[in-house]
Amino acid sequence: MPSKRKSIAKTKPTPKKARGRVRSRRLKAAEPALLYERLQTLYPDAHCELDFTTPFQLLVATILSAQCTDKRVNMVTPVLFKRYPSVESLARAKQEDVEEIIKSTGFFRNKAKAIIAMAGAVADTHRGDVPSTLEALVTLPGVGRKTANVILGNAFNVNEGVVVDTHVGRLATRLGLTRETDPVKVEQELMRLFPRDKWTMLAHLLIFHGRRVCDAKKPRCGECTLADVCPSASLGLASRA
């Protein structure tokens, strides 16, 4: 018959420090190359889902996409570009007229002001051509680093950085690629983990997966191709991330 002391030893709970070590091992980041390969296989046609034919159209659409879906922006921009087909015509537009066209995208007053001012800067400073460097792009009204990365990667095929929107930020955390929450710091981590020539496509892949499987409120971990290597799925954390 086992001694009382031995029986107590068997039921003694795991020390908190030890539990932390186990948790830390299970939260180890998934290997970036494997994640990229699987996502690329799953979404071979991943691309920017904003419709555009010129760098200027993409720049306008990206500014309009803030706090708005790409689908809604794609419904608005054909009307906008038909009314204002050139950089110069948009630069001369009346704000109230632009507001009426883009109203459904939200924050339409600020957006109208921004795209008119941006068009004016492109016309006056860059002779109507959207600049192709990060340094020049971020000097334009309404253009920050994220917007500049969108333009450089998709209009000029330049991998200057990683676009970190809400989807990319959420998935980067869930996949254990970063513990940062600030978009700039998340971008720096992703740039360190993935080769430069994959930066633009990485954002597309994560955005596609975030929209189709790894939803913010109800991630479908049971059908996710990354579930076996995702620390959030294995710990049941994805729904709380």
N, C-alpha and C positions, 0 to 999 in steps of 0.2 A: 504494500500500500504506500503511495507516494507521501512524502512528508508534507506537512502544511506549508513549510517554507518554500519547498519546491513548487507546490501548486500555485502559490501566490506569485512566484517568479514567472510562471507561464502566462499568467493573465495580466502581468504588469504592462501598462500601455507604452507604446513607442515614445521615447522622448521627443519633445518638440523639435529639437535640433536635427535629430535623425529623420523625422518626417519631412523637414525642410529640404534635406539632402535628396531624399527620394523624389520630392516634387520638382526640385531643380533639374534632376536628370530627365524627368519626363517632359519638362518644358524646353528641352534642348532644341535649338532652331533647326528646322528642316534644311537639308542641304540645298543651297540656292540653285545649282545647276540642274538638279533633279526636278525641282519645282518648275523651273522655266521649261524644261523639256516636256513635262507632262501638260502644262498649260498650252504650249505651242501645238502639241498633238491634238489637244481638245479643241483649240480655237485657231485653226490654220489660217482663217480669214480675218483674224483680229485686226481692227483698223480704227482710225478716228471716225466716230459716228456723226460728226458734224459735216453737213454737205457744203462743199466749196469747190471752186474751180481756180481761184487765184489766192495768193498769200493774203491779199487785202480782205477778201471775202472770209477767209478763215479767221483773220484777226477780229473782224466785226462779230462773227458768229461766236467766237470764244469769249469775247467780252459779254455778249448777251447771255451766254450759258451759265453765268454765275447765279447760283440758287435757282436754276431752271433746268429742265430736262433737255437733252439734245433733240428729242422728238419735237418738242414745242418750238425750239429755236429753228429747226428745219422747216416748220410750217410758216414761220415769220419771215425768214431771210429772203425767199424768192420775191415776196412783195416788196421788201425793202430795196433789194438790188434792182428790181425793175424800175422802181421810182428814182433811185439814185445809182445809176450804173457805173459811175466812176468815183475815184477818190475826191476829185474836185467838186463834183455835184453834191456829195454827202457833206463835204466841208462847208458848203454854202447853204445847207438845208436849215429850215426853221425848226427849232427844237420841238415845238408843239406838234408839228407834222410828223416828225420821227417818233415822238412819244405815242401818237395814235397808232402807228403801225406796230410798234414793239410792245404795246401795253401788256399783252398777255404773258410776257416773259418775266414780269415782276420787276420791282425797283426801276420802273421804266424811265422815270425822270433822270435819275443818276446815270443810267445806261445811255440814254439819248445824249445827254451832255457829254459823256465820255467818248462815244463813238464819233460825234461831230468834232470834238476837240482833237481826237486822235487823227481823224481824216485831215484836219487842218495842218497838224504837225507833219504828217507824211507828205502832204502836198507842198508845204513851204520849206521844210528842212531836207526832205529826201526826194524832191522832184517827182512825187507821186508814186515812188517805189517803196514798198515795205522793206526796211533794213533787215539784213540777214545775220546780225550779230546780237548777242545777248545785251551787250553794253548799250547799243543804240535802241533796241526794242524797249528796254525798261525805262527809257526817258520819255516814251510816248504816254500821253494821258490814258489812264485806265488799264495800263499794262504793267503787271508785276512779273516776278520770275516764273510763276507757274504758266501764265499766259504766253510768255516769251518761249518757254520750253515747248509748248504746244505748237507754236508757229515754226520754230527752228526744226523740230523733229518731223513735222508732217508736211510743211510747205517747202522746206529747204533740205530735208534729209540730213540734218546736223544734230548729232547727239551731244548736246551741251549739258543736259541734266535729265532727271526723271520727273515727269509730271506727277505731283502728289495731290490728288483730289480726295474726296471723302472715301471713295472706294479703295484707292491705293493705300491710304493711311490705315483704314480698317483692316484690310487683308495683311498688310505688312506686320501689324501687331498680332493678329490671330495666328499667322504662320510662324511667329517667333523670330521674324527677321529684325525686329527692333522693339525696344521698350519705350521709345520716344513717342511723343504726341505732337510736338511742334512739326509742321510740315517741312520746314527747312532742314531740321535735324533728321527727320525720316528720310528725306531725299539724300542727305549725305551718307546715311547708313546704306541705302540701296545702291548708291553709286560705288560704294566700297565693295559691296558683295557681288555685284554683277559687272561683266565686261562692258566697256563703253559702247560698243556697237549694238548692245541689246537694250540700252536705256529707254529709247522711244517705244520699242515693241513691248518691253516689260510693263510699262504703264497700260498699254492697250490690253494685254493679257489679263492683268489684275482687274482692270475695269470690266472687261467682258465677264470674268468669273464672279466679280462682285454683283453684277447686275443679274446674272443668270442662275447662280447657285449660292454664293456666300452672302445672302441677304443680310442687311443690318439687323433686323428684328428676328427673322426666322430662317437662319442658315440651314440649308438642306444637306447636313453632314452625311446622311445615309446614302446619298447618291453622288458624293463628291469624290473626284478622282485623286484628291490630295489627302483624304481622310486618314490613311494609314501613316502619313508622315506629318500631319498637322497636329501640333501640341494642343491646340484648342479643342479639336475634335476628340482626341484621346482622353482629355480630362473633362469633357462636357462643358467647356468654357465658351464655345463659340456663340451660344445664345446670349451670353452675358457680356461679350466683348464690346 
